[in-house]
Amino acid sequence: MEFKNSKITVVSPAKINLHLEVLGKRKDGYHELAMLMQSINLEDYLEIELNASGSINLSSNNTELDLEDDNLIIKTANILRSYYPHRNLGANIFLNKNIPIGAGLAGGSSNAAATLIGLNKLWALNLDQSTLAKFALKLGSDVPFFLEGGSQYCFGRGEILEKYRFDSRFFLIILKNPKVSLSTSEIYKKYCDKFQGTYLSTEMQYEGKRNNLRSIDFTYDNFLNRRIKIRNDLQKIVQNENKSVSDALTLFSQIEECICFSMSGSGPSCYGLFDNYEIAKKVYEKNKKLFLSYGYDSWLCEFQSKGIKIL
């Protein structure tokens, strides 16, 4: 097999949840969800290079990362290689990590999707989108979303995807205390323990909730006039237990120009939305020292129309 490329760089974006509703518990143990997810331009970069040894070697600028076999990047590469046992497929991967770890921004899932897309090209596997999606689901519930990214409804455990299109550009400020990381599985367990009595159980009930989400018009006017409010069911658990989340939400509530705010995913990252870049930038510069005094790292970002991309 002749490879057309020997080295590529893959852009791996973060995401936020604009809606996260826990509907019930599935027979496979996962939760049934109704979500609206959005790619943003807070991005990691994977530099992937062929090697002749047939091994997968991972390194990173982030010393806190586990770079052994449990890392999703290595898991992804090994799953792909297992389907091609007669080929000597190897890669050196350097992860330039900018997305905070354990933040509710799905950096690990994005890195897995980036590895899938990158190695599919570098190893000339020529896998189509539906095949990549099947691999993605084996790696994690959020991974399929990143194959295309942008704005998408995510149903099931996250693998049933439908495109959504915003009528405006949105910008956001993200706050995350670098000393605080949360386990997604633990947050879902706590939510289940407290709210499982409210869980739905039939497909008809699930579809009713999906249609409710589809009917929400996430426009600037509706945000501005408080006709809609971002919903994140997991926030009910985390906000009461984690001061970094409750403080971040309080800070956003005091910013007059912020049209809405929420925790993302299972936290602890929180964000505030703005419809105008200059306003968002002005608010960011004005409050950056205040955010830092509360112990937060902060980022000024915007919505992206796509997910993983190869430079």
N, C-alpha and C positions, 0 to 999 in steps of 0.2 A: 504493500500500500504506500503510495506517494502522498506526502502531506503538503498542501499548498502553503500553509503557514507554519512557522516554527515558534512564534510568540505573538500573543494578543493581550490587550487590556480590556477588561469588562467592567462596566459601570453597574454598581449594585445599590439601588436607592432604598431608603427607608419608606415606611408607610405610616399613616395615621388612620384611626377609625373615626368616621363621622357618624356611625351608628353601630352599636353592638348590643344585640338583644339575644338573651339566652332563652330559647323556646322550650327545650326539653332535653331528655337524656336518651341517646340512641342505644340500640341493642349491642352495638360494637363498643360501647363504653364512652364514646365521644359525646359531646353536647351538640344538639341541633341549634344552629345559629342563624340569625338574620343580620347581615352586616353591610355597611357601605364603607369600602376601603379606598384610600387615595395615596398614590405615590407622591413623594416630595423630593426635593433636590438636596437632601442631606444624604451623602453618598459614600460608600466604600468603593475601593478599586481593587480588582483582582488582576494581577499580572501573571499570566499563565504561559509557561514555556515548555515545549517538548523536551523530554530527556530520553536517552537511549537505554537507560537501566531498567525501564519497566516499573519503576517505583513512583509513589506519590509523596512528594516532599513539600511540606507546608511551613512557611515562615510568615512573620507579621511584624509591623511596627508596634503592636500592642503587646506588652509583656504579660498582661493579665489573662490573655487567651490561652485556653487549652488547645495545644496544637497536635494532640495525639489522635488516635483512631476515633474517639468520641466526637471530635469536631465534625460539624455537618458538611464542611467542604470535603474532608477526607472520606466521610461516609458516602457522599454523592459520587465522588470519583470511583470509589471501590464498587458501588452498585453498578455503575456504567461498565466498568471493566469486567465485572462478573458475567456479563452477557456476551463478552467477546474473549473467551479464554485462550483462543489460539493466536491472539494478537498481542504484541509486546507494547502495551499502552502505558506510557509513563508521563509524568508532568511535574515540573517545579512550579509551585504556586506561592506568590507573595501577596498577602492581604494587607493593603493599606487601610487601616480601620479608622473610620471617622464616626460611624453610628455607635452611640453608647450601648454597652452590653446590659442585658436584663432590663430593658427600658420600656417595653411595650411598643417598640417601633419595628420589630421583626427583622432586625439586622441579620440574625443567623439564618432565617428563612430566605431572605433576599440573597445572601451569600451562596446558599445551596442552589437557588435558581440560576444565579450567575455562573456557578460551576457547571451546571447542566448545559446551559447555552454555550458557554465558552469551550468546554471539552467536546461538545457535539461538533463545533466548527473545527477546533484544532485537531481532533482525531479523525475528522472527515467521516463521521458516523452517519450523517444525513438523516437523522431522525426527524420525523414530522412533528407538528405541534401537539397532536393528540397523544403521540407516544411519549413526548417529553412531559406532558401533563400527568400521565400515569406514573412515570418515575417521580415526578414532583410530589404527588400525593403520598407516596411511600415514605417520603422524607419529612413531611410535616404539613399541617393543615393550611398554613399560610403560604406555602411554597408555590402552589399553582397560580395564585394571584399575581406573583411577580413575573411570570413568563411574559405577560403582556402589560401588567400594571395599569397606570392611568387611574380612572375612576370606575370602580366595579362593585355591583352588588355581589356579595359572597354568601351563599346559602349552603345547607347541609352542614358539614363540619368545616366548610370553607372552599370546597372543591367545585361547587356549582356556581358558575360565574356568569354575570350579565353586565354588559357595558352600561355605563351611565355617563351623561354629558352635562357639564356645568355650563351655565350661560355667562358666567363671569370668571375672571381670574381672581384667585384668592391667595393671600399671603399669610404666613403664620409665624409666631414666636413660640419656640419650644423651650420648656424648662425641665431640667432633670438634675437631681442631686447626685453627683458621681459616687457618693458613699452609699447610695441606696439602690439595691437591685431586688427584683421580686421574681418568684417562681410562678410561671403561668399555671402550671398544674396545681399548685397549692392554692392559688386564688380561686380557680374553678371549683376545687374541692370545698373550700369554705363557702362559696356561693351555693353549691349544691346542698351542703348541710343546712343552710339557713332557708333556702327558697325552693327546695325540691317539691314542696307541697303546692307550688303554683305552676309546676311544669305541665305543658301540654303533652299529648300522647299520640295524636292521630295526624295523618298526612293532611287531612282536610283542615285541621286547626293550624298546622304549620303554614299551609298555603295561604290561609287567611291573614296570618301575620306578615308573610312575604308581600302580599298584595298591599297591606297597609303601608309597608316601607316603600314599595314602588310608587305609591300615590303621593308621597311627600315630595314637594317641590323645593329643592335645596337652592333657592335663589337668594341673591343679595337682599332684595326687598323683604323676603320672608324672614331672613335672619335679622335684619335691621328692625323690623316691626314686631319681632318676638313672636311671629306666628308659628315658628318651629323652634325646637330646642334639641340640641345634640343629646342622644341617649347612649349611655354606656352602663349596662347593668352591673358590670364588675366594679364600677366606681362606688357602688353602694357598700361594698365590702372594704375596698382599699382606703377610701377617703376617711373612714372612721378609725382606721388602724394605723395610718401612715401620715405623719405630720408633714412630710415633704410634699405630699399630694394635696392635703387640705390647705397648706400655706400657699402653694402655687395657684390653686383655684381661687383663693381669696385675693391674691395679687392681681390676677386677670380680671376679677369682678370689679376691681377699683380703677381699671383703665377704661375711660369713657369711650375711647375710639375702638375698643375691641367689640366686635359684633356678636361673638359667642366664644365659649371656651369649654374644655372638657379634658378628662384624662384619656390617653390613648391606650387601646388594648387592655392588658392586665396591669398597666402602670410600670413604674411610677411617673413616666413622662407625662406632662400636661402641655396643652397648647392653647393659644388664643388666636382667633381668626380675624383677618383684616381684608378689606376689599381693595385697598390702594397701597401700592408699594411704598410711596413716599411717606404716607402716614405710618405704615408699619415700621419703616426704617427710623423715622423720627421717634416713635415710641420706644423702639429697641435701644437706640443710642441714649435716650433720656433715662431709661430705667436699667441699663446694663449693670451699673454699679449697685443698684438696689437689689437686683437679682443675685448678684455675686455675694452681697452681704447676707442673704438668706441661704447661701451655700449652693446655689444653682449654677450649673453650666447652662448656657443659652445659645440658641441659634435662630437666625432669621432665614426663613425658607419660603418656598412657593410650591404650589401644586405643579405636578408634572403630568404630561399627557401619555407617557409611556413608562414601561418598567425597565427591565434589563436591556442594556445596549452594549454593543461592541464598538470600541473606538477604532 
